[in-house]
Amino acid sequence: METVIPDRLATLGHPQRLAVFRLLMRRHPDRLPAGEIAGALGLKPSTLSAYLAALMQAGLVRQDRAGTSLLYSIAMTEVQNTLDYLMRDCCRARPELCAPVASSRPGEQTAMPDRKFNVLFICTGNSARSIFAESILRDHAGDRFTAYSAGTKPSSELNPYALEVLKANGHDISLLRAKNVGEFTGPDAPAMDFVFTVCNQAANEECPAWEGQPISGHWGMPDPVKAEGSEAEKRLAFREAYGGLLRRISAFAALPIAALDRIALQAAVDDIAHLAKD
């Protein structure tokens, strides 16, 4: 690691390579095509190719083939090894300085507190998918979680097809309104324990770190608003989005949160991201 670590730090020292790395970290455990990465970061394909090659050479990013496509993702084990090495090396003489971070290493975690948790679901528009998630969690596990949702757009409106699906599934839509994520970032906003993005565009956006380091996850779902075809086909897209989120949120609500440490809980949240993809 003595030579690997300097190479990795030098690779991440380039602002745009760091931006690619951070995007893939936000989208973990997803595997992204180069075109989506380039579009999200406004990079030319040739430029992105050079950045990805450098990150792969440093062992921070992996490339997989799916049919004729090449997909990129974080090499999470190597990233964790890098961070662990840095913490052990820099804290060798003054371990108390690194205690807040070092406490997140496996084997040194305490369980999550047994209380009601705040959960925020984020999408771009807060008109359908994030509204579905808020409603499902509130009605299925409202005794254990306080559910919120928000969009990254300056303003939005609830989608009528989404409201139709919610009413058909017995949810009270009178509680719902479209909200901007800014409502949850001020000093008077509730502290979040979990933050989930439910659309790829929201996950791709560069957002400030949340106070309190909530556990985060990306549960990307196809956007039913973009569905084309007949009225029946459009309604089906919304029902499928609702069903996919219902499976994920049911699995999340069933987790023994109070018995899990942060490492195990983050791993469980990442695993749930694959439920609607299997």
Residue pairs with C-beta under 8 A, 6 or more apart in sequence:
1 81
1 82
1 85
4 58
4 59
4 82
5 82
5 85
5 86
7 58
8 58
8 59
8 60
8 82
11 17
11 54
11 55
11 57
11 58
11 60
12 18
12 21
12 58
12 60
14 51
14 54
16 41
16 43
16 47
16 51
17 51
17 54
17 55
19 41
19 206
20 37
20 41
20 43
20 48
20 51
20 52
20 55
20 61
21 55
21 60
21 61
21 74
22 206
23 32
23 37
23 40
23 41
23 204
24 32
24 37
24 61
24 72
24 73
24 74
25 74
25 79
26 197
26 203
26 204
26 218
27 73
27 200
27 203
27 204
27 218
27 220
28 73
28 74
28 76
28 218
28 270
29 73
29 74
29 76
29 270
29 273
29 274
30 73
30 200
30 218
30 220
30 273
31 64
31 66
31 71
31 72
31 73
32 71
32 72
32 73
33 69
33 70
33 71
33 72
34 45
34 48
34 49
34 52
34 70
34 72
35 45
36 200
36 204
37 43
37 48
37 52
37 72
38 44
38 45
38 48
40 201
40 204
41 48
43 51
52 61
52 63
52 72
55 61
56 62
56 63
59 75
59 78
60 74
60 75
60 78
60 79
60 82
61 72
61 73
61 74
61 75
62 72
62 73
62 74
62 75
63 70
63 71
63 72
64 70
64 71
64 72
64 73
65 71
84 105
87 98
87 101
87 102
87 105
90 98
91 97
91 98
91 102
95 102
102 108
103 109
104 262
104 263
105 263
106 263
109 261
109 262
109 263
109 264
110 261
111 258
111 259
111 260
111 261
112 257
112 258
112 260
112 261
112 262
112 265
113 258
114 257
114 258
116 143
116 144
116 145
116 146
117 144
117 145
117 146
117 193
117 194
117 257
118 145
118 146
118 148
118 190
118 191
118 192
118 193
118 194
119 137
119 145
119 146
119 147
119 148
119 192
119 193
119 194
119 195
119 196
120 148
120 149
120 150
120 184
120 192
120 194
120 195
120 196
120 214
121 129
121 130
121 133
121 134
121 137
121 147
121 148
121 149
121 150
121 196
121 197
121 198
122 130
122 149
122 150
122 151
122 152
122 181
122 195
122 196
122 197
122 198
122 202
123 129
123 130
123 149
123 151
123 152
123 197
123 198
123 199
123 202
124 151
124 152
124 153
124 199
124 201
124 202
125 151
125 153
125 156
125 178
125 225
126 149
126 150
126 151
126 153
126 156
126 178
126 179
126 180
127 151
127 156
127 157
127 158
127 159
127 162
127 178
127 225
128 159
128 161
128 162
128 223
128 224
128 225
128 238
128 241
129 198
129 199
129 221
129 223
129 224
129 241
129 245
130 149
130 150
130 151
130 198
130 199
131 149
131 158
131 159
131 162
131 166
131 176
131 178
132 162
132 165
132 166
132 241
132 242
132 245
132 246
133 147
133 149
133 196
133 198
133 219
133 245
133 249
134 147
134 148
134 149
134 176
135 147
135 166
135 171
135 173
135 175
135 176
136 171
136 242
136 245
136 246
136 249
137 145
137 147
137 249
137 252
137 253
138 145
138 147
138 175
139 170
139 171
139 172
140 249
140 250
140 253
141 249
141 253
144 253
144 257
145 253
146 190
148 179
148 184
148 190
148 192
149 179
150 179
150 180
150 181
150 183
150 184
151 178
151 179
151 180
151 181
151 202
152 180
152 181
152 201
152 202
152 205
152 207
153 180
154 180
155 178
155 180
156 178
156 180
157 178
158 173
158 176
158 177
158 178
159 224
159 225
159 238
161 224
161 234
161 235
161 238
162 224
162 238
163 173
163 176
164 235
164 238
165 235
165 238
165 239
165 242
166 173
166 176
166 242
167 173
169 242
181 207
183 189
184 190
184 192
185 208
191 211
191 212
191 214
192 210
192 212
192 214
193 212
193 214
193 215
194 214
194 215
194 216
194 217
194 269
195 210
195 214
195 215
195 216
195 217
196 216
196 217
196 218
196 219
196 269
197 203
197 216
197 217
197 218
197 219
197 220
198 219
198 220
198 221
198 245
199 220
199 221
199 223
200 218
200 220
203 218
203 220
210 216
215 262
215 265
215 266
215 269
216 269
217 266
217 269
217 270
217 272
217 273
218 273
219 245
219 248
219 272
219 273
219 276
220 273
221 241
221 244
221 245
221 276
222 237
222 240
222 241
223 241
224 234
224 237
224 238
224 240
224 241
227 233
227 234
227 236
227 237
227 238
228 234
244 275
244 276
245 276
247 275
247 276
248 272
248 273
248 275
248 276
251 272
251 275
252 269
252 272
255 265
255 268
257 265
260 268
